Amino acid sequence: MSKTDIITLGLNLYHGATACLLKNGEILGCVSEERFSRKKNEMGIPEKAIKHLLSQNNISAEDIDLVGLGGSWPTALLVASNVKRGKSLTATLINLSGEVLYRFPALNGLYNFLHQNLYQRFTFPGLKKNLEQELQNRLGVKNIEGFDHHQCHAAVVSYGFVKERQDKEWLVFTNDAAGDGFCTSINQLGKSGLKQLFGQTKNSDSPAWIYSIVTQYMGMRIIEHEYKIMGLAPYADKKGVERVYPVFRELFSLDDDLAFHSKINVHSFYRYLHKNLERHRFDGIAGAVQQLVEELLIDWVRQGIKKTGITNVALGGGIFLNVKANMLLSEIAELDNLVVCPTGGDESNAIGAAYLAYEKICKERKVDFSPKRIETIYLGNEYNDEAIKKSAEQYKFKSNVEIKKYDNIEEKVAQLLSEGEVVARFNGRMEWGARSLGNRSILANPANQRVVRKINELIKCRDFWMPFAGTIIYERAKDYLLPSKNLDPFFMATAFRTTDLAKKDLPAMLHPYDETTRPQVLKQEHNPSYYKIIKEFEKLTGIGACLNTSFNIHGEPIVCTPEDAFHTLDDSGLEYLAIGSFLISKK
C-alpha cells in the first residue's frame, strides 16, 4: 500500500454484523457475517467477513489506518460480541424494567436519570476497555474508534447515495428502534459537510420500536419479520383499522424540536399492547401500526422541511426499510428530491463508520475528504467459471444433476423463464444488504401468477399474503411505474404505484391487494449479464421485467458461495441453477 493511501474498516457489531473496507473514500467491499456463518441476522465481531475483505483486496491489518465502529456505546457492543452472560442479563433487566415502568409510569424520569448518570458513567469505561482489547486481539488492529450510531446512518446515505451534495442543501433524517441513547436525528448536508441539527428522540420514546413490538406480539421474529407486518397491512378492513388505530396514535406526539415523545416507556410497549389489543383482528393490528408509522414519518419530514426550508431529503435507518412509507414520503408536495438508503438497517452502519473514520483521518492529515458515491451495491465476493467448475466437481450432489456450459447462458435462462420455469441465478459479485438484485436471486416470469405458488412450494415457503418483488429494465420503467419525484429506483428501497400495463404484464411481482410493486430498475451498465437476460426475455415475451426474489431456503441467509448454491438446489424443489456460464439441471 502507498503511504498516502487512507484505508479504513467499518464494522457493525449489532444484528446484521457487517464489515466494510474503504480505500481513499471508495468502497472496496462490504459483506455481512451471516453470509459466511450461515446464521441469519448474526451479531458480534464479523471475523469471517473481515478476513474475506482483507484477503480479496490484498490488504493486511497493519495497513488499516482506523477501524470505525458503527455505534459508540460499549454495553451494546459487548452484548453484540456474543457474551452470553451480558445478553441474558440485559434481557432480564429490560423485561423487569418494562413491567415496573408500565405499572408505575411516574418512574420513567428516575429510570432515565439512573441509566444516564450511574449505569453509563460507572459501567461503560471498563466495558469499553475490555471490548477494545478483544477487537485488537482478534483483528490485529491498533486504532479503533466508535462513532455515533445515528451519525453513521446519516453518513452512509449522505456520502454514499446523495448525488448532488456539493450543489444542494439536504435534510438527512435517521430513524430506527434504538441507538446510542437516541432513535432519531435530523441533519443538514451541503458544501460544509454533514452536521446534526435537532430532532433527537430518546430511545425510551422510539416510534420505530412499536413496529417491532407489534411484530413480536403477532408471533413473529422481532428485528427480522417487520416486513411481514407491512405486507399484511393492505389486506386489513378499513373499519378494523379504525378500531385499532387509537390504541397506537395516542402513544406519540412531536415537540417543537421535532423529537418524538411516547406516553409510556418503550420497554412497556408489549405490556400495553397485550392489555389494549385483546380480541382485535391480526390484520387490523397490522394495518393500524402501518398507518401510524406512515403518518408519523410524513408529519415529521413535512415539519422538518417547514422548519428549515430545505426541500431535498435523504433517509437512513431501519424504519426506512418500510417501502410503503417511503412511497408516501416521496409524494409529499413540499419535497423536491428524495434519496433512501438501499438497506437502512444497522448493517449499513459499517459503511457509515468507514466513511466517518476516513473523514477523521483526512482531518488529521489535512487532506481533502472526498468520499466516492456508491453507484452499485454489488460489493461482495465473486467466483469465476474455473472456481465454480472446481466446486461443482468436488460437491457431492444428492440429486441426479446435469451440468452444461453455455456460451450464452443469458439466452438459455431467458428461454427457460419464458417457458414458465423457475431459475436460480448465481453470478458476479454478491449484493450487500437485505435485497437480492439479480446476482444471488431466483427468477421467474412475472406474468404468470401461478409461479408465486410454485416458488413458495419449491423453496421460499413465504406467508401467503407476502408479495414478490422484481426487476424492470430502465427503458421500460415508465411503462410499468407511475412517476415519482426524482427517486432512484435502483435498489428496491421503495414501493411504486403501477400502470395498467404493469397489472397485465407483471401480476406476479405486484402486491395482490394494492397492486404496488417494490422494483429494482436496472440499467445495462449496472449489471450487463442480468440486463441481457431480461432483454432476451423481452424478445420472447414482450415483457421488460422478471420476478426476482432472494436465493435462499426459508430461514437461511442468501447464498454466498457456490457450495451454498448447490446445497440450496439440492435441498429444495428448484430444478435449475444458472451459475456463472453453467446451467445445472435436475434430471
DOLONU-516469 format. One record per residue (C-alpha): z, x, y. Coordinates in pm, whole numbers, plus 32768, in hexadecimal, padded with zeros to 4 digits. Layout:
ZXY;...
This chain:
800080008000;7FBA80728163;80EF80BE8233;80707FCD8338;805F7EAB8243;816C7DA2825D;81C07D03810F;82B97BE980EE;832B7B1C7FC6;839B79B67FFE;847A79097EFF;84EE77A77EC9;861777A27DDC;8658762B7DE1;85A475297D0B;843B75947CEE;849977077CF3;836C77BF7D80;82FA79177DF3;81F979677F02;816B7AC17F4C;80E97B0180AB;80307C358128;7FE97C5E829A;800D7AEA82CD;7F227A8481B2;7F9B79DF8072;7F3F7AA87F3D;7FD179AB7E4F;80D378977E27;815178147CD9;827677477C58;835C77BE7B45;8333767D7A7B;81CB76DA7A2B;8245780F796E;8394779378E5;82FC763F7882;843B75977905;83D9748B79FF;847274AA7B59;851575F77AFE;862676777BE6;86A777D67C23;860F792B7C60;849C79147C06;848D7A617B4D;83567A187A7F;829979A07BB1;83017AD47C76;82997BC37B62;814A7B147B43;81037B2E7CBA;81647C9D7CCE;809A7CF97B98;7F6A7C2C7BFE;7F5C7CD47D53;7FC37E327CE5;80F47E2E7DC7;824A7EBA7D6D;83A07E407DDD;83BD7F777EB4;828B7F097F7A;83347DC97FF1;83B37DE38156;84887CA8814B;84DE7B948055;85077A478104;85D779358065;857877D080B2;86D477668114;87FF781581AD;8929776C8106;89A778477FEA;8A5A772F7F31;891476787EF4;886E77C07E9A;898378137DA6;896376C07CFE;87EB76F57CEE;882678427C3E;888977807B06;89FD77C77B1B;8A6C76A77A3B;8BCF76A27AB6;8B5676847C1C;8A6B75697BBE;8B71749C7B08;8C7874D77C15;8B8874707D29;8B2273337C6E;8C8E72D77C32;8CEB73077D9F;8BBF723C7E18;8C0D71197D2E;8D7D711C7D8B;8D3E71347F01;8C3B701C7EEB;8D346F2C7E50;8E466F857F4A;8D616F6D8078;8CD66E1D8008;8E336D8C7FEC;8EB56E33812A;8D8D6E66821C;8E7B6ECD8333;8EA670198278;8D3A708082B7;8D95714283F0;8EAE71FB8341;8DCC72488216;8CC172E082F6;8DC373A983B9;8E62743A8281;8D0C748B81EA;8C8A75378323;8DC675EE838F;8E8076428252;8DA0763A8121;8C7776E481C5;8D3F77DE8290;8E1978618176;8D3F782E8043;8BE0788580B2;8C0879F9810D;8C787A5A7FAF;8B7079837F07;8A617A127FE6;8AC47B767F8E;8ABF7B287E1A;896D7A817E32;88D17B9D7EF7;894F7C957DF3;88BE7BC17CDB;876B7BAF7D86;87677D257DC5;87C27D747C5D;86C47C847BC5;85A37CBC7CB6;85D17E277D18;85AD7DD87E8C;868F7E497FA5;86507D6E80D4;86A17BFB80A8;86D27AF181B1;8704797B81A3;864378A38298;86A277468304;8627763E820F;857B75648312;84E8768883D2;844176E5828A;83B575848267;8339759783CD;82A676F483A0;81D376A8826D;811D7582830B;810976288464;808F778083FF;7FE0771882C0;7F2675D8830E;7F0D758D8483;7DB175EF84F8;7DD776078671;7F37768386AE;7EC6776987C8;7DFD76608880;7ED5752A8860;804374CD8867;80C974358725;81FF737886C3;827873E9856E;835972F284B6;841B73598380;84DB726682A7;85707278814B;86A7721B8089;877D734380F6;876D74AB8165;885975A08213;8930748F82A7;881273C28333;870272E9829B;861372C883C5;8590738F84EB;848E736A8600;83E074A48677;82D5750D8770;81B175EB8710;80C676918808;806077DA88A6;81CB784888BF;8201780C874B;82E6771C8695;842C76A9872C;8524759C86CE;8555748587CC;86447377874E;865572678645;874673108556;87E172148468;89157275839F;88EF72768226;89FA71698215;890C707782CB;87CC70C6820A;86C96FAB8200;8600706980FB;872970758012;87376EF97FF9;85D96F027F5D;86526FF97E58;878B6F307E11;86B56DF87DDD;85E86EC37CE4;87266F167C28;87A76DB17C45;86636D337BA6;869F6E117A75;85AC6F297ACE;85D8709C7B11;865170F57C6A;858371F97D2A;846571C57C37;840670577C0D;84106FE07D76;82966FBB7D6A;82C56EA87C65;83876DD87D60;82686E057E58;816B6D9B7D50;82366C697CF2;82746BF17E57;81226B467E99;81576A597D73;829469C87E0A;8298685C7E70;82B9683B7FEB;83E2674E7FD1;848F68377EDD;846B69577FD1;84EE688080ED;862868308025;8672699E7FDB;86006A45811E;873A69F881EF;880D6AB480F1;87506BF08151;86FF6BB582BE;88626B828332;88BA6CE082B9;87F26DAC83B7;87CF6DD6852E;87236ED78610;87D06F73873D;873F6FF28888;8710715187FA;864970BB86D8;874F710585D1;878F700084C4;88E76F708482;895D6EB8834C;8A856DCE834E;8AF96E668204;8AF46FCA817A;89CD701C8096;8ABC70657F79;8B196EF47F84;89B36E717F70;89B76E327DF9;8AFE6D727E0E;8A6E6CA87F31;89316C507E70;89F46BF47D39;8AC26AFC7E02;89A96A667ED4;88776A607DF2;890169B97CBB;880F68AD7C3A;86F669107D27;85A5694D7C80;853A6AB77C48;83ED6A8A7CFC;849669F07E2D;857E6B1D7E3D;84576C0E7E2D;83986B4D7F37;84C46B3D801E;851B6CAF8013;83AB6D098045;839F6C228174;84DD6CC281FA;84516E2381E2;83056DBE827E;83AA6D1183A4;84AA6E2583E1;839F6F3583DE;82AD6E7584BC;83BD6E2E85BD;84356F9885AC;82DD702E85E7;82896F3386F9;83CE6F8187AD;838870F6878F;823070CB882A;82C16FF48941;83DB70E98989;82FA721F899B;81A0719D89F3;8111726E88D4;801871A58805;7FBE72A186F4;80AD728C85CD;80F2735F8497;81D472F48378;829D73BD827C;83B573798185;83D972AF8048;83D3715380E3;826971948147;8203719B7FDB;81FF70238018;80886FF78043;80A06E8780A4;818A6ED781C5;80A06FF2822D;7F7D6EFF8237;80396E198323;80A56F3F83FC;7F386FA58420;7EF36E4B84B1;7FEE6E6785D1;7F2C6E0F870E;7FD66F1B87E2;7F7E703186EE;7E47710D8715;7E5A71FC85EC;7F2F720984B2;7F65732A83BE;803272F58282;80B7741281AB;7FF373F48062;812F73F97F93;825E73DA8074;837773F87F78;845E75237F6A;835875EB7EAA;82A6760B7FFA;83CE76C6808D;836877FE7FCF;8236780B80B1;830077B681E6;83FD78C88198;82E679C68160;8252797082B5;83A479858365;83F17AD282BD;829E7B538333;82E87AD68493;84357B8E8495;83987CD88427;82827CB2852B;83857C8C863E;84497DB985C2;830E7E9085B9;82897DFA86FD;813C7D988663;807B7C548685;80ED7B3885A8;7FA77AAF851C;7FDC79C583F3;7E9B79668340;7E5477F58313;7E4B777F81A9;7CEF76FE815F;7D2776B37FF1;7E5B768A7F16;7DC077257DDE;7ECD78337DF0;7F3478677C85;7EBF792B7B57;7D60792C7AC2;7CB579A27983;7B547A1D7948;7A7F79BD781B;7ADD7AF8775E;7C527AAD7779;7C18793F771D;7B4B799D75EB;7C537A927576;7D67798C75A1;7C9B788774E3;7C5E797A73C3;7DD179C373A8;7E4D785E73D0;7E8F779F728E;7E03764572CE;7E9A752E7200;7D63745B7241;7C0A74A371B9;7B51751672F2;79FA75957356;79E1769C7468;789376BF7516;782F77867649;774476ED774B;767277937857;76A176567925;77F475CA78C3;77FA74EE79FA;76C7742E7989;775C73F7782F;78A4737678BF;77EA728779A6;77247203787E;786171C077B7;7902710F78E0;77D07033790D;77ED6FD0779E;79516F5777D0;7A017088773E;7B40711F77C9;7B2C72997800;7C477389784F;7BDF74A57937;7C7776037952;7BBB76E77A3D;7BF377D87B60;7D3D780C7C12;7E58771A7BCD;7EBA762B7CE3;800276597D9E;80DE75287DBF;810373CE7D2E;7F9573667D21;7E7773D47C44;7D3974137D09;7C3D74407BF1;7C9A758E7B54;7DB575137A76;7D4573A97A5C;7CE0728E7979;7B9871F079EA;7AFA709E79A5;79FE6FA37A25;7AA16EE87B4B;79C16DB77B1E;7A516D6B79C5;7B9F6CBA79E8;7BD66CCB7870;7BF06E437891;7D496E1B7932;7DD56D8977F3;7D1A6E8D7729;7DB36FB177EC;7F0E6F1B77CE;7EE76EED7658;7E5470487628;7F48711476F4;7FE570997837;80C46F7577CA;80E86F0D7937;81A36DD4799A;80B46CAD7993;80C66C737B0A;806E6DD87B6F;7F0E6E1E7BF5;7E3D6F567BB8;7DA9702A7CCC;7C5270C77CE5;7B6471B67D90;7A4C71527E7E;794472497EEE;7943727E8065;77ED71E880A6;7853709D8007;79AC707980A9;792F6F8581B2;78946EAE80A3;79E66E7C7FFB;7AFC6EB680FC;7B406DFA823D;7B5E6EF2835E;7CAC6F8983C0;7D0C705884EF;7C8D71BA84C0;7D5871D08381;7D0A72E08282;7CDA7224813A;7CB3735C8064;7E02736A7FAE;7E5C72087F39;7F6C71FF8044;7F2B70A080C5;7EA86F538051;7D706EB580E7;7CF26D568106;7BA76D2D8051;7A516C948084;79A86B847FB9;78D36C8F7F11;7A0F6D467EA2;7A8F6C067E05;79496BF77D40;791E6D697CE9;7A866DE47CD0;7B686CD17C45;7C166DC17B52;7C8F6E9F7C70;7D096D877D55;7E616CEC7D59;7E2E6BAB7C8F;7EE36AD27D8B;7E9F6B4F7EED;7D5A6C0B7E9A;7DBD6D457F58;7D726E9C7EC7;7E0E6FF67EDE;7CD770D17EE6;7C81723C7EDE;7B4C725B7FB7;7A90738C7F3B;79AA74747FFA;78C375547F32;795B76937FC2;7AB9762A7F54;7A6276247DE1;78EE76557D8D;7910761C7C16;79D974DC7C31;78F574607D48;77CA749C7C64;786173C07B54;7879729A7C42;771B72D77CCD;768F72D77B6C;7758719E7B20;76C970FF7C5B;756771477BE0;75B3708C7A9F;76796F677B2D;76466F577CA6;77C06F837CD4;783370A77DAB;799370BA7D22;7A5F70DC7BE3;7BB870777B72;7C9D71A87B79;7DFF71B57AF2;7EDB72DE7A9D;7EA673937953;7FF27377789F;80A672B67793;819171B47825;82D8725B788A;824B73BD7886;81D7749279AB;806374B579F1;7FC275B07905;7FC377197978;7F2877F4786A;7E0F77C4776B;7F1C77A37660;7FB876837724;7E6375DD7732;7E2C760A75BA;7F887583756F;7F4B74507647;7DFA740F75A2;7E977439744A;7FC8735F7489;7F19723E7536;7DFB715074FC;7D12721875D9;7BC672687534;7B227353762E;7B97748576ED;7AAE753A77DE;7B4E768F780E;7A8D779778CB;792A77897840;79A176FD76F3;79B7759A7672;7AB975657560;7A7F741F74A4;7B48737E7392;7A6C73327266;
